[in-house]
Amino acid sequence: MVKWQDLKIEGIANIEKCVAEFDVGELKKTPWAKFKVKIYESQDGRLTGYTNLRIKDESGDFSGGVGYGNTVEETLEDTILYFLKVLNEKEIWSEEDFQATDPYDF
């Protein structure tokens, strides 16, 4: 039986598997009471975490929190800590500074 990590399909650049999804409560700086973090495993075994909540940067572009780790737990922690670091770069945020990723893309 072929493992998903070993699949090679013409025209497909890569495959990632969603291995975990978390709801994270944050009440102080974001306009919502929570955001989501999804952890994906790549075919080579790397774990990457993404937030569904994106923050406007100085250039006006929106980007979300991203984190890495060797375990789901490490990746979750790294993703949340990075997101909080970005949140702490500014004292006051407005609702227009945030954007939720479309559920279709997340």
Backbone hydrogen bonds in HBPLUS format (Angstrom, degrees):
<---DONOR---> <-ACCEPTOR-->    atom                        ^
c    i                          cat <-CA-CA->   ^        H-A-AA   ^      H-
h    n   atom  resd res      DA  || num        DHA   H-A  angle D-A-AA Bond
n    s   type  num  typ     dist DA aas  dist angle  dist       angle   num
A0006-ASP N   A0003-LYS O   3.01 MM   3  5.44 149.0  2.11 110.7 119.6     1
A0007-LEU N   A0004-TRP O   3.23 MM   3  5.36 163.6  2.26 106.7 111.7     2
A0012-ILE N   A0009-ILE O   3.00 MM   3  5.55 161.6  2.03 141.1 142.2     3
A0017-LYS N   A0041-GLU O   2.92 MM  24  5.19 162.2  1.95 147.4 151.6     4
A0041-GLU N   A0017-LYS O   2.79 MM  24  5.19 159.3  1.83 147.5 153.0     5
A0019-VAL N   A0039-ILE O   2.83 MM  20  5.76 150.3  1.91 151.3 161.3     6
A0039-ILE N   A0020-ALA O   2.91 MM  19  5.14 166.5  1.93 145.3 146.9     7
A0022-PHE N   A0037-VAL O   2.81 MM  15  5.17 157.0  1.86 152.2 159.8     8
A0037-VAL N   A0022-PHE O   2.91 MM  15  5.17 151.9  1.99 144.2 150.5     9
A0024-VAL N   A0035-PHE O   2.76 MM  11  5.34 170.0  1.76 170.1 172.4    10
A0035-PHE N   A0024-VAL O   2.86 MM  11  5.34 147.9  1.96 144.0 153.7    11
A0026-GLU N   A0033-ALA O   3.00 MM   7  5.52 153.0  2.08 120.6 129.2    12
A0052-ASN N   A0036-LYS O   3.03 MM  16  5.45 145.3  2.16 141.2 144.7    13
A0038-LYS N   A0050-TYR O   2.95 MM  12  5.46 155.6  2.01 153.9 159.9    14
A0050-TYR N   A0038-LYS O   2.91 MM  12  5.46 150.4  2.00 150.7 160.5    15
A0040-TYR N   A0048-THR O   2.81 MM   8  5.36 168.6  1.82 157.9 159.4    16
A0048-THR N   A0040-TYR O   2.94 MM   8  5.36 155.5  2.00 150.8 158.9    17
A0042-SER N   A0046-ARG O   2.86 MM   4  5.31 160.0  1.90 152.3 159.1    18
A0045-GLY N   A0042-SER O   2.93 MM   3  5.22 162.5  1.96 115.6 118.2    19
A0049-GLY N   A0067-GLY O   2.78 MM  18  4.91 164.8  1.80 139.9 143.6    20
A0067-GLY N   A0049-GLY O   3.04 MM  18  4.91 149.8  2.13 128.7 132.7    21
A0051-THR N   A0065-GLY O   3.01 MM  14  5.12 140.3  2.17 143.6 144.8    22
A0101-THR N   A0052-ASN O   2.71 MM  49  5.09 163.6  1.73 157.9 163.4    23
A0054-ARG N   A0099-GLN O   2.70 MM  45  5.04 163.7  1.73 155.5 160.6    24
A0099-GLN N   A0054-ARG O   2.89 MM  45  5.04 146.9  2.00 143.1 146.1    25
A0055-ILE N   A0063-SER O   2.87 MM   8  5.48 166.3  1.89 142.0 137.6    26
A0063-SER N   A0055-ILE O   3.03 MM   8  5.48 156.7  2.08 135.9 139.1    27
A0056-LYS N   A0097-ASP O   2.80 MM  41  5.02 156.4  1.86 146.5 149.3    28
A0057-ASP N   A0061-ASP O   2.71 MM   4  5.54 160.4  1.75 161.6 166.6    29
A0060-GLY N   A0057-ASP O   2.94 MM   3  5.31 161.4  1.98 115.2 121.2    30
A0075-THR N   A0071-THR O   3.00 MM   4  6.15 160.9  2.04 149.6 155.1    31
A0076-LEU N   A0072-VAL O   2.85 MM   4  6.05 158.3  1.90 151.9 157.8    32
A0077-GLU N   A0073-GLU O   3.00 MM   4  6.19 169.4  2.01 151.6 154.2    33
A0078-ASP N   A0074-GLU O   2.91 MM   4  6.07 163.7  1.94 149.3 154.0    34
A0079-THR N   A0075-THR O   2.95 MM   4  6.04 157.7  2.00 147.3 153.4    35
A0080-ILE N   A0076-LEU O   2.98 MM   4  6.22 166.9  2.00 156.3 159.4    36
A0081-LEU N   A0077-GLU O   2.88 MM   4  6.01 167.4  1.89 154.6 158.7    37
A0082-TYR N   A0078-ASP O   2.99 MM   4  6.08 156.7  2.05 142.8 149.0    38
A0083-PHE N   A0079-THR O   3.03 MM   4  6.21 162.8  2.06 147.6 152.6    39
A0084-LEU N   A0080-ILE O   2.87 MM   4  6.11 161.6  1.90 155.6 160.5    40
A0085-LYS N   A0081-LEU O   2.92 MM   4  6.07 147.7  2.02 141.5 150.6    41
A0086-VAL N   A0082-TYR O   3.06 MM   4  6.40 157.5  2.11 152.2 156.8    42
A0087-LEU N   A0083-PHE O   2.98 MM   4  6.28 159.7  2.02 147.5 153.7    43
A0088-ASN N   A0084-LEU O   2.86 MM   4  6.04 146.5  1.98 145.8 154.3    44
A0089-GLU N   A0086-VAL O   3.13 MM   3  5.31 159.1  2.17 106.9 113.4    45
A0097-ASP N   A0094-SER O   2.93 MM   3  5.43 158.5  1.98 114.8 121.9    46
A0098-PHE N   A0095-GLU O   3.16 MM   3  5.66 165.8  2.18 115.9 119.0    47
A0105-ASP N   A0102-ASP O   2.82 MM   3  5.39 134.1  2.03 117.1 129.0    48
A0106-PHE N   A0103-PRO O   3.27 MM   3  4.95 146.9  2.39  91.3 100.9    49
